[in-house]
């Protein structure tokens, strides 16, 4: 069971294949997503980066009703991103529902914040 104040952490490294697959699905074909830079990297789509906090929500059966994202820096293939989700609210609102609100911060391997935001919704029991 989740608790207010709890911090859940998840880490992921994005690959070129991840970006290629997301490009196919989203049809977000900006040049920076399909052409490598001079270091051989692609820019990861913002919404692909935003799957980090949604993965944590999915692990805990959150039905999100609101999600806000602040994209602060680009993420490149090969970057390792650590997402820290903090539970800000978790309380019973109905017999079989818990209201949830969480904030999150995603940092790259250089401890630079690349994404912040929050989500809210319910957890069905």
C-alpha positions, 0 to 999 in steps of 0.5 A: 500500500502506498503512503503519503511521503513515500518516494518510488524510484525507477531508472531507465536508459533509452535506446535508439530502438526505443526512439525508432519504435516510438517514432513509428507509433507516434509519427513524431518524425522531427529530424532530431528523432530520426537523424543522429547528432555528431555523437551518434545520438537521437533526441528522445521524444518528450512523451517517451521520456514522460513514460517514466512516471506513468510506468510507476503509476501503472505498477500501482494501478493508478487511473490518472485523470490529470498529468502535467509535464515540464520538459526542462532539458533534452534526453538523448539515447544512451542517457540513463534517467532516474525518475523519483515519484513522491506520493503527496496525497493518498486517501480513501474517497469511496469504499473502493477508491483511493485518491492519489496525487504525486509529484515527480522529478526525472534526472539524467546521469549527470544529476541534471533535471530533465523533467518534472511534473505531477499526476493525480487520479484514483486507485481502484481496490 
